[in-house]
Amino acid sequence: MLLRLGHLNLEMPAVMGVLNVTPDSFSDGGRFMDRDAALRRAEAMAKAGAAVVDIGGESTRPGADAVDERQELDRVIPVVEAVRRHIGLPVSVDTSKPGVMRAAAAAGAGLINDIRALREPGALDAAAAAGVPVCLMHMQGQPRTMQENPRYDDVTAEVAAFLRERLAACAGAGIGPDRLLIDPGFGFGKTVAHNVELLANLRQLADIGPPLLVGLSRKSSLGALTGRAVGERLPASLAAAVVAVMNGASIVRAHDVAETVDAIKVAAAVLETRKQ
Ligand code: 9MG
């Protein structure tokens, strides 16, 4: 298994803390819009053991509206600069826009997290030039409409085929496998049953090669499985994180960093013991 990816040490499963700088994100309601509040939140996540913080300026929740590039840059770049300058924690930027990718890398971001897997025009070239690792995520449709009747014949096979195709597109653009992460995109154009099937079959995606990143924290599928409101999904989120790590995930994207760090330490200890 690859042990380093840019600034990230993947020797042990790692936690990516979620830092939304949007007014409308589904589970933290835009509480982190203000630069200083964002900085305090990033600091708390660093203390809690996050390996990286994922800063997003455009909500990706189902039904969300797109924002233009200027707005996204204004929301994200000052926070990237501040986190890098004052905390030193590695920063990921959740964006699909080539201009934001370029500006984020120039401001010190060490990872691009693209829910569109570099499919926007110019994104492959921008990511190649930025020279930082990229997370390629699967999504069926677009955030605005993706939960309107998502369909697959075989969700695991189709997600795997998509990720292999995007890895090949990256190779063609000069982005080698040593700079890539892959992600099945839980909740992005998927029903509860699709998400459960992907989680059950996660090992097949881990076997593709690049480190696997997963994001299940507080997602609506966990609400559907438990009957819990978004603020009550911590136990379900931790269970999902542990299942994911036991099945090959290297990075877990999470809102509740301290709790997720502890949960995956247990999973990592079991995995280490199995290896011996
Ligand atoms: C931005 N974002 C929201 N959910 C996500 C997930 O599951 N994976 C990745 N890579 N990004 C996500």
Residues whose N, C-alpha, C, O or C-beta is under 5 A from the ligand:
A	BS01	9MG	T60 D94 N113 C135 M137 D183 G185 F186 V214 G215 L216
